[in-house]
Amino acid sequence: MNNFSKWISAMRLRTLPLSISGIIVGGCLAAFSGFFNPLIFALAILTTLSLQILSNLANDYGDGVKGTDNIDRIGPMRALQSGDITAKQMLSAIKLNVVIALVFAITLIWVSFGAANFFMSIFFFVLGIACVVAAIKYTVGNSAYGYKGLGDVFVFIFFGLVSVIGSYVLFIKQIDYIVFLPAIAVGMLSSGVLNLNNMRDILSDAKSNKNTLVVKLGSKKAKYYHYFLVGGAMVIMAVFGIIYYSSPLNLMFLVVFIPLTKHLITVYKNDIPKDLDPELKKLALSTFFLSLLLGLGYVL
């Protein structure tokens, strides 16, 4: 593997569509409310992508140095695990990505709020720092929250609430009721992706003392939790579509309920953790397309 391709692989590009789902929803709902700035939208996307790449690299590094990524792990081989990238190289890349993420975040905050909204700028700067710390501390360090079963909470907060509501505020400078239900739904689906990943890796995680929520709950209860996350998100989105209905286009996102329902059936029938691996891509892309169709349904 050449130098460029090994870094592309380490960035795990397949995770990026899920990461911008909340930004798409927040931006489109802002446009629906009469406020949209393409520069703010582009910077929000770039900031989120840089944070997701940072998280992917930090996850690779954290699990790699702890020995969690080993021959028992299911899924694509990580960069440190394969030896394509050394721990020192990965740490340098993480530091570089911290700088890139902060540059994008500060630029986004300035373009959105400027000097006229000083306190809002300070709040979002602190929020940006929190996002960087959360991206790194999932698996890195002795106090990594991903090893304590708290990953789902952080994913729900940052991929759902912060992503949707935060991006909406960047445009409108205030919070409106319209964003709450989509923010909760996107957060639940994003947590569902993490839960599915942890269901797949339950055996290797337990063996490596990575006490994810799935390891703590056990396979059977983890399935019930998964039904709650994905099924609950579908119910919330259906309620949102009814409350804010103004045109048939608003309900375009309902088509994604078909693959989501099929996904739940597959999970229900599954007894072999490793066979859940293909479902990760399906759930992540379903979340992305649901967000995209939801947003377009209120913009078109």
ChimeraX attribute file (.defattr): number of C-alpha atoms within 10 A of each C-alpha:
attribute: neighborCount
match mode: 1-to-1
recipient: residues
	/A:1	8
	/A:2	7
	/A:3	9
	/A:4	8
	/A:5	10
	/A:6	14
	/A:7	17
	/A:8	11
	/A:9	15
	/A:10	22
	/A:11	22
	/A:12	16
	/A:13	13
	/A:14	12
	/A:15	17
	/A:16	20
	/A:17	17
	/A:18	25
	/A:19	25
	/A:20	24
	/A:21	28
	/A:22	35
	/A:23	28
	/A:24	25
	/A:25	29
	/A:26	29
	/A:27	31
	/A:28	27
	/A:29	27
	/A:30	26
	/A:31	19
	/A:32	16
	/A:33	16
	/A:34	11
	/A:35	15
	/A:36	18
	/A:37	15
	/A:38	10
	/A:39	12
	/A:40	20
	/A:41	22
	/A:42	14
	/A:43	19
	/A:44	26
	/A:45	22
	/A:46	18
	/A:47	22
	/A:48	24
	/A:49	20
	/A:50	24
	/A:51	28
	/A:52	26
	/A:53	24
	/A:54	24
	/A:55	26
	/A:56	23
	/A:57	25
	/A:58	26
	/A:59	20
	/A:60	25
	/A:61	29
	/A:62	24
	/A:63	22
	/A:64	22
	/A:65	15
	/A:66	16
	/A:67	13
	/A:68	21
	/A:69	23
	/A:70	16
	/A:71	10
	/A:72	13
	/A:73	18
	/A:74	19
	/A:75	13
	/A:76	10
	/A:77	16
	/A:78	25
	/A:79	22
	/A:80	23
	/A:81	20
	/A:82	13
	/A:83	11
	/A:84	16
	/A:85	17
	/A:86	15
	/A:87	18
	/A:88	11
	/A:89	12
	/A:90	19
	/A:91	15
	/A:92	12
	/A:93	15
	/A:94	20
	/A:95	13
	/A:96	12
	/A:97	21
	/A:98	21
	/A:99	13
	/A:100	16
	/A:101	25
	/A:102	19
	/A:103	13
	/A:104	20
	/A:105	24
	/A:106	17
	/A:107	16
	/A:108	25
	/A:109	24
	/A:110	17
	/A:111	15
	/A:112	24
	/A:113	18
	/A:114	13
	/A:115	12
	/A:116	10
	/A:117	13
	/A:118	11
	/A:119	11
	/A:120	19
	/A:121	20
	/A:122	13
	/A:123	11
	/A:124	18
	/A:125	18
	/A:126	12
	/A:127	16
	/A:128	20
	/A:129	15
	/A:130	13
	/A:131	21
	/A:132	21
	/A:133	14
	/A:134	20
	/A:135	24
	/A:136	24
	/A:137	21
	/A:138	24
	/A:139	27
	/A:140	23
	/A:141	14
	/A:142	10
	/A:143	11
	/A:144	18
	/A:145	22
	/A:146	20
	/A:147	23
	/A:148	17
	/A:149	17
	/A:150	15
	/A:151	21
	/A:152	20
	/A:153	16
	/A:154	18
	/A:155	24
	/A:156	23
	/A:157	19
	/A:158	23
	/A:159	26
	/A:160	28
	/A:161	23
	/A:162	21
	/A:163	25
	/A:164	30
	/A:165	28
	/A:166	24
	/A:167	25
	/A:168	30
	/A:169	19
	/A:170	27
	/A:171	23
	/A:172	18
	/A:173	15
	/A:174	11
	/A:175	13
	/A:176	13
	/A:177	7
	/A:178	17
	/A:179	20
	/A:180	15
	/A:181	20
	/A:182	25
	/A:183	27
	/A:184	22
	/A:185	27
	/A:186	33
	/A:187	30
	/A:188	30
	/A:189	30
	/A:190	30
	/A:191	24
	/A:192	27
	/A:193	25
	/A:194	22
	/A:195	24
	/A:196	23
	/A:197	20
	/A:198	23
	/A:199	27
	/A:200	24
	/A:201	24
	/A:202	26
	/A:203	18
	/A:204	19
	/A:205	21
	/A:206	15
	/A:207	13
	/A:208	18
	/A:209	13
	/A:210	25
	/A:211	20
	/A:212	25
	/A:213	23
	/A:214	26
	/A:215	24
	/A:216	15
	/A:217	15
	/A:218	13
	/A:219	18
	/A:220	13
	/A:221	13
	/A:222	19
	/A:223	20
	/A:224	13
	/A:225	18
	/A:226	25
	/A:227	19
	/A:228	16
	/A:229	21
	/A:230	26
	/A:231	20
	/A:232	17
	/A:233	24
	/A:234	22
	/A:235	14
	/A:236	19
	/A:237	24
	/A:238	16
	/A:239	13
	/A:240	19
	/A:241	22
	/A:242	12
	/A:243	10
	/A:244	12
	/A:245	13
	/A:246	12
	/A:247	12
	/A:248	10
	/A:249	15
	/A:250	21
	/A:251	21
	/A:252	18
	/A:253	21
	/A:254	15
	/A:255	13
	/A:256	19
	/A:257	19
	/A:258	10
	/A:259	14
	/A:260	20
	/A:261	15
	/A:262	12
	/A:263	19
	/A:264	18
	/A:265	12
	/A:266	14
	/A:267	21
	/A:268	14
	/A:269	8
	/A:270	13
	/A:271	12
	/A:272	10
	/A:273	18
	/A:274	17
	/A:275	13
	/A:276	22
	/A:277	17
	/A:278	10
	/A:279	18
	/A:280	19
	/A:281	15
	/A:282	16
	/A:283	22
	/A:284	23
	/A:285	20
	/A:286	23
	/A:287	29
	/A:288	25
	/A:289	18
	/A:290	24
	/A:291	26
	/A:292	20
	/A:293	21
	/A:294	25
	/A:295	26
	/A:296	21
	/A:297	21
	/A:298	23
	/A:299	17
	/A:300	10
